């Protein structure tokens, strides 16, 4: 009888664990401008180890997802994310970093029923008619502006090489600061300057969480607070990092994403 009881208890525990795992939503990660999906590698590994299914979206128009700049648009980014999550049977947690917040907003407008929670990580959180560029122009404390170079002929925008470590890895170990400039890539211009169309009936109905980055010099704490005042969120979390916590505080970021996903 004791053995039977032990088997029953073990079976119940296994069923309970499987049920808990099944209840965990898939997490889709959308990188920002001047990045590709590899920035999430450390975060993806930890989320997967914690039992989450991770969808790591690579936006077109960069070396790892080639597409001519004149073919890249905000709609292409939106549709890339939608395609990445189309096989999921349950709504996903959609995380966007920096410019990725614009893409996340466009996806929630297009398919609000597919998104359980939209998580904005040091991200641009737009209102209807805003773009990354229009929001960036409101950021009185950002240090990124002087380092950005627009090549209209090529339809690309780049970051001054010498400024990259200070902008994207302030407070990071020197080893990371040395290699980070070579990880930054040029970005297609069109999605950055194109306003996003949002409605209260669709975008406005999706659960939102914001993860602040307290030492950010790209999307400053001032702008982060300003955007949330205009577009409130359910939950605010804060990491004491610069703009790239997926490189400088992987554990803290994973904990924040998991808290947002609950």
URWOWO-V103881 format. One record per backbone hydrogen bond with DSSP energy under -1.0 kcal/mol. CO is the residue of the C=O (numbers start at 1). NH is the residue of the N-H. E is the energy in kcal/mol with one decimal. If there is no record, write none. Layout:
# URWOWO-V103881
co	nh	e
CO	NH	E
CO	NH	E
This chain:
# URWOWO-V103881
co	nh	e
1	5	-2.8
2	6	-2.2
3	7	-2.3
4	8	-2.4
5	9	-2.7
6	10	-2.6
7	11	-2.8
8	12	-2.5
9	13	-2.3
10	14	-2.4
11	15	-2.6
12	16	-2.5
13	17	-2.4
14	18	-2.5
15	19	-2.4
16	20	-2.4
17	21	-2.4
18	22	-2.4
19	23	-1.7
26	93	-2.8
27	55	-2.7
28	95	-3.2
29	57	-2.2
30	97	-2.3
34	185	-1.5
36	39	-1.8
37	40	-1.7
38	41	-1.8
40	44	-3.4
41	45	-2.1
42	46	-1.7
43	47	-2.6
44	48	-2.6
45	49	-2.0
46	50	-1.3
47	52	-2.3
48	51	-1.7
53	27	-2.9
55	29	-2.8
62	65	-2.2
65	61	-2.5
65	62	-1.1
68	71	-2.2
69	72	-1.1
73	77	-2.1
74	78	-2.7
75	79	-2.8
76	80	-2.0
77	81	-2.0
78	82	-2.4
79	83	-2.3
80	84	-1.7
81	85	-1.5
85	88	-1.8
92	116	-3.0
92	117	-1.1
93	28	-3.0
94	119	-3.2
95	30	-3.1
96	121	-2.9
97	100	-3.2
98	101	-2.0
98	124	-2.1
99	102	-2.1
99	103	-1.1
100	104	-2.5
101	105	-2.3
102	106	-2.1
103	107	-2.2
104	108	-2.5
105	109	-1.9
106	110	-1.9
107	111	-2.8
111	114	-1.7
112	115	-1.2
114	92	-2.6
117	94	-2.7
118	209	-2.4
119	96	-2.8
120	211	-3.1
121	98	-2.0
127	130	-2.1
130	196	-2.6
131	135	-2.1
132	136	-2.8
133	137	-1.9
135	138	-1.4
136	139	-1.5
138	140	-1.3
144	147	-1.6
145	148	-1.6
147	160	-3.1
149	158	-2.6
151	155	-1.5
151	156	-1.9
155	189	-2.6
156	151	-3.1
157	187	-2.9
158	149	-2.6
160	163	-1.2
161	164	-1.1
163	167	-2.2
164	168	-2.8
165	169	-2.1
169	172	-2.1
173	177	-2.1
174	178	-1.9
175	179	-1.3
176	180	-2.4
179	182	-1.0
180	183	-2.3
187	157	-2.7
189	192	-1.1
189	193	-1.3
190	194	-1.1
192	133	-2.2
196	129	-2.9
199	204	-2.1
202	205	-1.3
203	206	-1.3
207	118	-3.1
208	234	-2.5
209	120	-2.9
210	237	-2.6
211	122	-2.4
212	239	-2.5
213	216	-1.6
217	143	-2.8
220	224	-2.5
221	225	-2.3
222	226	-2.1
223	227	-2.7
224	228	-1.8
225	229	-2.1
226	230	-1.3
227	231	-2.3
235	210	-2.5
237	212	-3.8
239	214	-2.7
239	241	-1.8
241	215	-2.9
244	247	-2.0
244	248	-1.6
245	249	-2.6
249	253	-2.4
250	254	-2.7
251	255	-2.4
252	256	-1.9
253	257	-2.7
254	258	-2.7
255	259	-2.0
256	260	-2.3
257	261	-1.8
